[in-house]
């Protein structure tokens, strides 16, 4: 059975790109538009890895990561944050919130899949 | 269609949406909206464009967006104030951004000159603002306080090739902490990754595993030693631990360095061994410059849940999914007027029915009671349409605080409470100016300079609290500072020097504090351009009173001052005291009334020229016969048979108004006299009573003002003596 990835990003462009890259690599993909939506999706889906953006309306990536880490069922799911090379502070905050790792934007599909492989069982 | 081409199309569609969002957000900021969420939305729009542009390799676009984004990030973190000039530049940058997006879509190129001009302006803004360490990801060397030393092995030992050897032996010591597992990282996966790099042997040290009864299932007890033979560099080995370096103890040394160290140690005996030239990645926290929170929404950086919740709550209120409709204000006002008529009609009907002598148990009376309740509910609901949260005004104040604080070089933190408290739109609109003035005063005069605060044992940063709450059908807004409090000696001295009080006046602390509300009083030794152009607290008081409000101050020396304003929730209805004067029914606004008195013959004194005063609690208050002022009667009436209402006018003057009788207290619907008839001196507005008669609402200030002017003239020679 293919692994399921939950992508959380408010940008349609980004969601479509992630969908394309991940489905071509053989993953199943579920999508959410922001942190609040992401936590809602987690009530139904059981992803193996979560890939989330930081800057989002309603609930940002930090809040979302903390929400997942408090989630009874999904607290052990590896979470990768999409971040930019230059933003060490965000990476740091995401890590403190409980992120497993990060993917530097603009991502390339190979690195994305590689990062997922590194954190997934 | 090629999937990437389809995504590109999505990207350009999204760009168009983001550009609209960006511009409208910037325009709101230009209009003084400094809601953090607005700045965030603007930032997100640009950030989002950057993300896509990077993925599609629109380098020209990325380059510009990056500078734009960095500038907005400074605005967002309050390191760069969104002054009109800055906002203007940002708006022009959004125009350039739109051009660049269009150029990217059409495969052309934008006007490079225009792009450069704006990019240079943005760069100038970046250069002018303080930059925190967090901007820079290459600080790890400094943050580690670690001097990189280049050790040339060749100069000590002949280890062969100066180039990196084809394979290298590494010894890794890796001790995960519990945090590593909490973040869903796994030793097994890390070992698997290491295994991909070359040959390895793994030893696991189990010594720290406690007895089963003491074992924490989420604890970390294992320590790993890995011998790795690989062709990759140490850097690449280290990258395997990229995600976990804060959550483990990790040392990586090359077997060669290990041998070298042993050799060095032997040769240096019995001297102390030098520090090992290994890099130990210990858990470490980068120093992060946390900007002082611009509003209460910016929680400390460690307080993510609260911040996230606040964010979520905020966007729930401003999100696009909100079920709202826009209605022309005129229509709402017409509805309010009609409901006013309904209330009056209902009251008239009630009165007729009660006059008809029907039993209280009759179905008509019961039905009428229900109608009355319904009418009241409708009135409340309609008033609620005009009600708005005070938040926008409050948030404008945070900008004011920032501006004045930076102008005066003080550090001030604004705490806002009860921003969601709702009040009539008109009240909100007319609250902005007095509130701005009070906030400026509080920062400029209330809060001390940093050195004075430190000397007084207070935190260097002053605290200003702006709060709103509903209290018994009114809204109470407080501006509290933790500054030096009112300098009573100085206030008194100024009041005396300006002839506002006699030098020998015996005043309580409270009375002295309230002197600052007197016209012409200004404690500032020079008229600064901060606290207003010679505008004093009297103007603030007048503005608040014009809204049917009251303002008071309480101050504790050394601890700060609190200004408290109490305002009506709406301007469409008024709580009034219905009184009879010369056979006419009049309404006196309840807010003006301090108390009611039954004058005794011996407490009323004639001053000659027809003026009278009444003795109340050791002070003499001018006594005014409302009937005479409004020309209902020619001769002033005997006071002892009357009722006196002790009132306070906007100017703070107290006066006793003589009326024939009090009918009761009632909420009345305000009807403008000017639009229906014309201005009448001494009358503020009109209302229609339950019996269908028109009752005039008294303009207390106008009534009080004329005789008061006479009084001041009369007092002046006394004060001068």
Interface residues (C-beta under 8 A of the other chain):
Chain A: X10 X11 X12 X13 X14 X16 X17 X20 X35 X36 X55 X56 X57 X58 X59 X60 X62 X63 X64 X66 X67 X69 X76 X77 X78 X79 X85 X86 X87 X88 X89 X91 X92 X93 X95 X96 X97 X98 X99 X100 X101 X102 X105 X106 X107 X118 X119 X120 X121
Chain B: X3 X4 X6 X7 X10 X11 X13 X14 X40 X41 X43 X44 X47 X48 X51 X52 X54 X55 X132 X134 X135 X136 X137 X139 X182 X183 X184 X185 X186 X189 X193 X242 X243 X246 X286 X288 X301 X302 X304 X305 X307 X308 X309 X311 X312 X315 X316 X319
